[in-house]
Amino acid sequence: MTSLESFAIDHSSGLPVWIQVKNRLAYLIGTGAFAAGDRLPTVRSLAIDLDISYNTVNRAYMDLEREGYISTRKGRGTFVSERNDVGAARAGDTSVELLIDDMIRACSASGLTDDDIVAMVEARLEHRKYS
């Protein structure tokens, strides 16, 4: 079984599908399931395999490329970048850590400071204690 055959989209998670795809691929790259230089499925074929929109997979691939996980070579395909392109610290990231990174980026993009983000997470954890 390949790494992607065990990949399932959880439509009830509340997490956007493109982020699920991005996180799974980043996790597989980080764990070495996909090595530097490995060719990834085309956007179209992955969309068909996962039964999701082409645009959803394309958004995940674009974000992964922007973050240095993958590179697209016109007419040749999409390939996993060298580990030093991504940075050694990212190599051991878990899918949960990648999710947290996405949350922090989204909060920062919304204008929140680091202190605001920490306060919001602490408030949500406290709220969860009483739910």
Buried (B, 14 or more C-beta within 10 A) or exposed (E): EEBBEEBEBEEEEEBEBBBBBBBBBBBBBBBEBBEBEBEBBBBEEBBEEBEBEEEBBBBBBBBBBEBBBBBBEEEEEBBBBEBEBBEEEBEEBEBEBBBEBBBBEEBEEEEBEEEEBEEEBEEEEEEEEEE
